């Protein structure tokens, strides 16, 4: 699930793959950033000056990327918090 290149003679895999390691938390943070930005797009579309067809297109794209991020989160971490509103 997570690729890791060992560059030292004696790797510290316990620390590298602990729940608080940079490797693991980096994936979590970046995927939830996608979720947050998708939620922002989805919540602000009604007030935008986009045409109706562009609104549908951009909302569909935002929903796709949010779903893609949640799929990766669920695959990597199991049950994760579901956030569907802009924060």
Buried (B, 14 or more C-beta within 10 A) or exposed (E): EEEEEEEEEEEEEEEBEEEEBEEBEEBBEEBBEBBBBBBBBBBEBEEEEBEEEEBEEBBEEBBEBBEBBBEBBEEBBEEBEEBEEEE
